[in-house]
Amino acid sequence: MRVAAGRQSGRAASAEAAAAFLQAPGDAVLVLPRPDVPAIAALAPGAAHEIGVGTRLVVRLDRLFGDRSPFEDGLVALTNRPHATQ
């Protein structure tokens, strides 16, 4: 099984690389921020299946003592195995 984690930052080349990772032969799991999922799923139709989600805690003083929540968009685990979905 191949496993990767990353932040796509909206770059087309990175989304294409993530889609290629999921479409390659063999089992794959990719962990990335939720905002990046739609672009990758669009590039890899039928190969991006969500198997888990989680929140991301950002520990910064401006977050801890400010009005913004210390939690950001969650992380998502995608797999290319359709039978592994929840």
Backbone hydrogen bonds in HBPLUS format (Angstrom, degrees):
<---DONOR---> <-ACCEPTOR-->    atom                        ^
c    i                          cat <-CA-CA->   ^        H-A-AA   ^      H-
h    n   atom  resd res      DA  || num        DHA   H-A  angle D-A-AA Bond
n    s   type  num  typ     dist DA aas  dist angle  dist       angle   num
A0002-ARG N   A0027-ASP O   3.02 MM  25  6.30 170.3  2.03 144.8 145.9     1
A0029-VAL N   A0002-ARG O   2.85 MM  27  6.31 143.4  1.98 151.7 163.7     2
A0004-ALA N   A0029-VAL O   2.94 MM  25  6.42 147.1  2.05 151.1 161.8     3
A0031-VAL N   A0004-ALA O   2.86 MM  27  6.33 155.4  1.92 148.9 157.0     4
A0006-GLY N   A0031-VAL O   3.08 MM  25  6.62 150.2  2.17 164.6 173.5     5
A0011-ARG N   A0008-GLN O   3.21 MM   3  6.08 172.7  2.22 130.3 130.7     6
A0015-ALA N   A0011-ARG O   3.06 MM   4  6.38 158.5  2.11 154.1 160.5     7
A0016-GLU N   A0012-ALA O   2.90 MM   4  6.12 157.1  1.95 152.5 159.1     8
A0017-ALA N   A0013-ALA O   2.96 MM   4  6.18 149.6  2.05 141.0 149.3     9
A0018-ALA N   A0014-SER O   2.92 MM   4  6.17 155.6  1.98 147.8 154.1    10
A0019-ALA N   A0015-ALA O   2.93 MM   4  6.14 157.7  1.98 147.7 153.9    11
A0020-ALA N   A0016-GLU O   2.90 MM   4  6.09 157.4  1.95 145.8 152.2    12
A0021-PHE N   A0017-ALA O   2.92 MM   4  6.12 147.9  2.03 141.8 150.7    13
A0022-LEU N   A0018-ALA O   3.10 MM   4  6.42 153.7  2.17 147.2 152.7    14
A0023-GLN N   A0019-ALA O   2.96 MM   4  6.17 142.4  2.10 144.5 155.7    15
A0024-ALA N   A0020-ALA O   2.98 MM   4  5.98 123.6  2.31 143.4 154.7    16
A0030-LEU N   A0078-LEU O   2.79 MM  48  5.11 158.1  1.84 147.6 154.2    17
A0078-LEU N   A0030-LEU O   2.73 MM  48  5.11 168.3  1.74 155.4 158.5    18
A0032-LEU N   A0076-VAL O   2.98 MM  44  5.50 157.0  2.04 151.0 156.6    19
A0076-VAL N   A0032-LEU O   2.76 MM  44  5.50 165.6  1.78 159.8 163.2    20
A0036-ASP N   A0033-PRO O   2.99 MM   3  5.73 154.2  2.06 124.0 131.3    21
A0034-ARG N   A0074-GLY O   2.80 MM  40  5.63 158.1  1.85 171.7 164.6    22
A0037-VAL N   A0034-ARG O   3.06 MM   3  5.43 158.3  2.11 117.7 124.1    23
A0040-ILE N   A0036-ASP O   3.46 MM   4  6.68 161.4  2.50 150.7 155.8    24
A0041-ALA N   A0037-VAL O   2.86 MM   4  5.98 167.3  1.87 166.6 170.7    25
A0042-ALA N   A0038-PRO O   2.95 MM   4  6.07 149.9  2.05 144.9 152.5    26
A0043-LEU N   A0039-ALA O   3.22 MM   4  6.42 142.6  2.37 136.3 145.3    27
A0043-LEU N   A0040-ILE O   3.13 MM   3  5.12 123.3  2.47  94.5 108.7    28
A0044-ALA N   A0040-ILE O   2.94 MM   4  6.12 129.5  2.20 143.8 158.0    29
A0047-ALA N   A0044-ALA O   2.96 MM   3  5.34 161.8  1.99 134.5 136.0    30
A0049-HIS N   A0079-THR O   2.87 MM  30  5.20 155.9  1.93 153.1 160.2    31
A0079-THR N   A0049-HIS O   2.83 MM  30  5.20 149.4  1.92 137.3 147.0    32
A0051-ILE N   A0077-ALA O   2.82 MM  26  5.60 172.8  1.83 161.1 162.6    33
A0077-ALA N   A0052-GLY O   2.83 MM  25  5.03 165.1  1.86 144.3 145.3    34
A0054-GLY N   A0075-LEU O   2.91 MM  21  5.19 138.1  2.09 148.5 153.0    35
A0075-LEU N   A0054-GLY O   2.59 MM  21  5.19 140.5  1.74 145.1 158.4    36
A0072-GLU N   A0056-ARG O   2.92 MM  16  5.41 160.8  1.95 156.1 162.4    37
A0058-VAL N   A0070-PRO O   2.68 MM  12  5.18 173.2  1.68 165.0 167.5    38
A0063-ARG N   A0060-ARG O   2.98 MM   3  5.27 131.6  2.22 106.1 119.5    39
A0064-LEU N   A0060-ARG O   2.91 MM   4  6.18 159.4  1.95 157.7 164.6    40
A0065-PHE N   A0061-LEU O   2.92 MM   4  5.96 160.1  1.96 156.7 159.9    41
A0084-ALA N   A0081-ARG O   3.10 MM   3  5.55 164.1  2.12 116.8 121.4    42
